[in-house]
Amino acid sequence: MSAKKKSKTTGRKKADATSTESTSRTTRTRRTRPKQTRPATPRQTEILTFVRDYQHRHGYSPTYDEIADTLGISKVTVFEHLSTLEEKGLLRREKHKARSLLLADHLELPDERPGCIPLEGRIAAGAPIEAVENREVLDLDSMFDSPHGVYALEVRGDSMIDDHIDEGDFVVIENRKTPSNGEMVVAYLEDGEVTLKRFYREKNHVRLQPSNPRYEPIFVENIEIQGVVIGVIRRVN
């Protein structure tokens, strides 16, 4: 075999090896790419949420026309969004079949987070309920959002009963160390006890005021504030 032929053969082998290596890298990249679980835009979220709610109510999927009419957009726009969502693996469509939208099992919608509760209406004591036409949620994460971070504590005792906080309630605490006068705080005392009281900074001391006339206020000079109450959660038995 001539040197020229050997060179060509060697060149082909190198090219084949490079091609194989490149294909292998591409394949590995495709295999390890995580699935998209959430829609990328508000409109995509709106469409997927409508499809889900429609399926729950009727037992089958809406048509493109029903989606367009409900959301106030064109049928062409609906088709474009559904095509994008199908490419991303967030839904499937059966060709040439009406009402064939199937949501992906791994789909995650914003109102399905653990901290969200469906909001079905608004009611005043004694008055009929006001229907909520579009699905809404009570988003506890957003309601109690704080740049300081939040946590919850279960209440023991009834010293704050006049503030409608009773034993067994859960108070939501903002992890803030600088309360204003009158705010309800989690206070760490010098004797190692932690108490829930209203905070008042006075001339030479701090007054921790209970909301129950059966309890006396606590006066302290040194105190560590561990947080400020921003909400109360109660389960009614």
LOKE-467039 format. One record per residue (C-alpha): x, y, z; residue in one letter. Coordinates in steps of 0.25 Angstrom, whole numbers, plus 5000, padded with zeros to 4 digits. Each point is the difference from the previous one (the first is absolute). Example, Ala and Ser with C-alpha at 12.3 -4.5 7.8 and 13.67 -1.06 7.14 Angstrom:
<recs>
504949825031A 500650144998S 
</recs>
This chain:
<recs>
500050005000M 500550144996S 500350115010A 498950084994K 499049895002K 500449985014K 499850155002S 498650004995K 499649885008T 500650065013T 499350134997G 498649924998R 500349935013K 500250135007K 498850064994A 499149885004D 500650015014A 499750145001T 498649994995S 499749885010T 500650085011E 499250124996S 498749924999T 500349935013S 500150145007R 498750054994T 499349875004T 500550015014R 499650155001T 498649964995R 499949895010R 500450095012T 499150124996R 499050015011P 498550014996K 499350135000Q 498949995011T 499450144999R 499550094989P 500950124996A 499050114999T 498850055007P 499149974987R 500549865000Q 499749995015T 498650054997E 499749904989I 500549885007L 499350045013T 498750024992F 500249864993V 500249945014R 498850065006D 499149974988Y 500449865001Q 499749995014H 498650064998R 499649924987H 500949885000G 500550034986Y 500950114994S 499550134994P 500050044985T 501050104994Y 498850094998D 499549995015E 501450035005I 500150124990A 498650065004D 500349985015T 501350075000L 499750104990G 501049974990I 500049944985S 500049864997K 501350014992V 500650055013T 499549885008V 500649914989F 501350075001E 500149995015H 499549855000L 501149974990S 501150065009T 499549935012L 499949874992E 501550024996E 500450025014K 499349885005G 499050065009L 498849954992L 499649904989R 499050004988R 499449894992E 500050034986K 498750024993H 499249985012K 499250115008A 500150025014R 501349925001S 500950095009L 500749925010L 500850075011L 501449955004A 500149925013D 501250085004H 499350144997L 500150105012E 499050125000L 500250115010P 498749985007D 500449865003E 501150035010R 499949955014P 499750145006G 498850024991C 498649985003I 498850024990P 499250135002L 498649964996E 499350135004G 499850125009R 499050005011I 499550105011A 499349955012A 498649974997G 500150044985A 500049904988P 501449964994I 500550084989E 500549904989A 501450014995V 499949974985E 501549994997N 500749905009R 500850075011E 500849955011V 500450055014L 501550004999D 500649995014L 501450014994D 499750144994S 499150045012M 501149995010F 501250034991D 501150085007S 501450034996P 500449965014H 499449864999G 498849945008V 499749885009Y 498949965008A 499849975015L 498949925007E 499450085011V 499949955014R 499250075011G 498950114999D 500850135003S 499750064987M 498549964999I 499550144999D 500850014987D 499249884995H 501249915002I 499749875008D 500749875004E 500249914988G 500050124990D 501350024991F 500650134999V 500850044988V 501350075004I 500850104991E 501549985004N 500250145003R 500750055013K 499650155000T 498550015004P 499250135001S 499250035012N 498749925001G 500549894991E 499849865005M 501449935001V 500749875004V 500850045012A 501249925006Y 500150045015L 501349995008E 499549885008D 500049924987G 498550014998E 499350044987V 498750085000T 499050064990L 499650145004K 499850144995R 501350085000F 500150145006Y 501350075002R 499950105012E 500950095007K 501049905007N 499449874996H 499249924990V 498549965004R 499549874995L 498550015000Q 499149885000P 498650014994S 499349945012N 499650075013P 500449885008R 501450024997Y 501050115004E 500950074991P 501549965000I 501050115002F 501449974995V 501350084997E 500749904991N 499249924990I 500349934987E 498950014989I 499949874992Q 498950054991G 498750084997V 498749944998V 499450034986I 498949895000G 499149905007V 499549874995I 498949925007R 499449864997R 498550005004V 499649875006N 
</recs>
